[in-house]
Amino acid sequence: MAAAQPSIVYRPAQASDEAAIKALIRAVNINPMGLKWPRFLVAVAENGELIGCGQIKSHRDGSRELASIAVQRAWRRQGIAAEIIHRLLADEPPPVWLTCMDRLVPFYQQFGFVEVKGGDGRSLPLYFRFIRTIFKPIQKLSRIPGYLAIMVWPNEIGH
Ligand SMILES: CC(C)(COP(=O)(O)OP(=O)(O)OC[C@H]1O[C@@H](n2cnc3c(N)ncnc32)[C@H](O)[C@@H]1OP(=O)(O)O)[C@@H](O)C(=O)NCCC(=O)NCCS
């Protein structure tokens, strides 16, 4: 895995990062809900530009989700997302859940996440059961290719 550049600073977000976090999430076109800045870790370039972010969301059912992982296009494939994910997981007891489009399953497998397939639905926290249920009709209507994968770290299901 590419080593993250030493000139990049990784730090908890500040209120002043809020607009840049929202702009990055909008630019990469991922879930724009639940972007409260205090939960975010950000990657900042030498010139002060916010180039990557990620967060751990807590849900009402007690589950926690790795979410909003995004890196500006010009900064990709340099290990920035990997650094953000490692740092976020280092502070979290397992299990941590996530949702992603199926094409990103291999990406998250690198960090020890395993996909929870359909038959394991009963073992999903309520929030992720809900997401799976509402995503299906949305996907049909919008014709998004692929499917929404649910993954957990580490292998909570034991398969
Ligand atoms: C997915 C994303 C966050 C990866 O960021 P990144 O900083 O380029 O990732 P890294 O450089 O840390 O990659 C770590 C490893 O994953 C691999 N990888 C990166 N993107 C990948 C992808 N889309 N699919 C599979 N593997 C990928 C890299 O090759 C690297 O492995 P290597 O060093 O052995 O080659 C970035 O492409 C992005 O912002 N995409 C748009 C937003 C998005 O889809 N976020 C995920 C929401 S679930």
The ligand as a Tripos MOL2 file, in Angstrom:
@<TRIPOS>MOLECULE
LIG
   48    50     1     0     0
SMALL
NO_CHARGES

@<TRIPOS>ATOM
      1 C1        -12.3670    5.3540   -2.7370 C.3       1 LIG1
      2 C2        -11.4160    6.4990   -2.3910 C.3       1 LIG1
      3 C3        -11.8160    7.0990   -1.0460 C.3       1 LIG1
      4 C4         -9.9780    5.9380   -2.3170 C.3       1 LIG1
      5 O1         -9.1200    6.9950   -1.9040 O.3       1 LIG1
      6 P1         -7.5280    6.9000   -2.1580 P.3       1 LIG1
      7 O2         -6.8730    7.9110   -1.2730 O.co2     1 LIG1
      8 O3         -7.2600    6.9740   -3.6100 O.co2     1 LIG1
      9 O4         -7.2230    5.4350   -1.6430 O.3       1 LIG1
     10 P2         -5.7940    4.9150   -1.1940 P.3       1 LIG1
     11 O5         -4.7310    5.5580   -2.0340 O.co2     1 LIG1
     12 O6         -5.6460    5.0520    0.2790 O.co2     1 LIG1
     13 O7         -5.9410    3.4140   -1.5820 O.3       1 LIG1
     14 C5         -5.5660    2.4030   -0.7250 C.3       1 LIG1
     15 C6         -5.5140    1.1650   -1.5300 C.3       1 LIG1
     16 O8         -6.7770    0.8920   -2.1270 O.3       1 LIG1
     17 C7         -6.6530    0.7660   -3.5560 C.3       1 LIG1
     18 N1         -7.7880    1.4560   -4.1310 N.ar      1 LIG1
     19 C8         -7.9710    2.7870   -4.2160 C.ar      1 LIG1
     20 N2         -9.1670    3.0680   -4.7840 N.ar      1 LIG1
     21 C9         -9.7330    1.8640   -5.0680 C.ar      1 LIG1
     22 C10       -10.9570    1.4920   -5.6730 C.ar      1 LIG1
     23 N3        -11.8480    2.4110   -6.1160 N.pl3     1 LIG1
     24 N4        -11.2340    0.1730   -5.7970 N.ar      1 LIG1
     25 C11       -10.3340   -0.7620   -5.3640 C.ar      1 LIG1
     26 N5         -9.1570   -0.4640   -4.7690 N.ar      1 LIG1
     27 C12        -8.8620    0.8410   -4.6500 C.ar      1 LIG1
     28 C13        -5.3540    1.4680   -3.8930 C.3       1 LIG1
     29 O9         -4.8310    0.8930   -5.0570 O.3       1 LIG1
     30 C14        -4.5150    1.2360   -2.6750 C.3       1 LIG1
     31 O10        -3.8960   -0.0070   -2.6980 O.3       1 LIG1
     32 P3         -2.3710   -0.1370   -3.1700 P.3       1 LIG1
     33 O11        -1.6210    0.9410   -2.4840 O.co2     1 LIG1
     34 O12        -2.0180   -1.5110   -2.7580 O.co2     1 LIG1
     35 O13        -2.4270    0.0800   -4.6250 O.co2     1 LIG1
     36 C15       -11.4310    7.6070   -3.4980 C.3       1 LIG1
     37 O14       -11.2790    6.9890   -4.7570 O.3       1 LIG1
     38 C16       -12.6890    8.4490   -3.4940 C.2       1 LIG1
     39 O15       -12.7590    9.4900   -2.8440 O.2       1 LIG1
     40 N6        -13.7090    8.0030   -4.2680 N.am      1 LIG1
     41 C17       -14.9700    8.7490   -4.3650 C.3       1 LIG1
     42 C18       -15.7630    8.6950   -3.0770 C.3       1 LIG1
     43 C19       -16.1480    7.2800   -2.6780 C.2       1 LIG1
     44 O16       -16.5950    6.4760   -3.4890 O.2       1 LIG1
     45 N7        -15.9680    7.0090   -1.3650 N.am      1 LIG1
     46 C20       -16.3310    5.7330   -0.7930 C.3       1 LIG1
     47 C21       -17.7280    5.7860   -0.2800 C.3       1 LIG1
     48 S1        -18.2650    4.2150    0.3190 S.3       1 LIG1
@<TRIPOS>BOND
     1     1     2 1
     2     2     3 1
     3     2     4 1
     4     2    36 1
     5     4     5 1
     6     5     6 1
     7     6     7 2
     8     6     8 1
     9     6     9 1
    10     9    10 1
    11    10    11 2
    12    10    12 1
    13    10    13 1
    14    13    14 1
    15    14    15 1
    16    15    16 1
    17    15    30 1
    18    16    17 1
    19    17    18 1
    20    17    28 1
    21    18    19 ar
    22    18    27 ar
    23    19    20 ar
    24    20    21 ar
    25    21    22 ar
    26    21    27 ar
    27    22    23 1
    28    22    24 ar
    29    24    25 ar
    30    25    26 ar
    31    26    27 ar
    32    28    29 1
    33    28    30 1
    34    30    31 1
    35    31    32 1
    36    32    33 2
    37    32    34 1
    38    32    35 1
    39    36    37 1
    40    36    38 1
    41    38    39 2
    42    38    40 1
    43    40    41 1
    44    41    42 1
    45    42    43 1
    46    43    44 2
    47    43    45 1
    48    45    46 1
    49    46    47 1
    50    47    48 1
@<TRIPOS>SUBSTRUCTURE
     1 LIG1         1 GROUP 0 **** ****
